[in-house]
Amino acid sequence: MDDKQFDALAEATLARIESALEASDADLDFERIGDNILEIAFTDGSQIVVNRHDAAQEMWIAAKAGGFHYRWNGSVWQDTRQDGEMMAALSRLISLQAKENVSLL
């Protein structure tokens, strides 16, 4: 994938996450920092940070549960270390930190 394709895909992914969070009833806040970072803040003061890493062409997530890297496999963002898919994993991570069910799928 070239840089332009990655840019479009990463932007669409961050926008999809933002739309799903906005549509949810979860007690959380989120904010886009520049073009690359989405910060999700929870009532307990914790955060999840989702950012695109241009050099590696990956999406990265930092959460209480750890750090995760995802690479596009042609159809989904696939965890580079495990078999997980990013949107399902992010739904679980947000649900854990929000202490309520949140689905991004």
Secondary structure, DSSP 8 states (H G I E B T S, - for coil): --HHHHHHHHHHHHHHHHHHHHHS--SEEEEEETTTEEEEEETTS-EEEEEEETTTTEEEEEETTEEEEEEE-SSSEEESSSS-BHHHHHHHHHHHHHTS-----
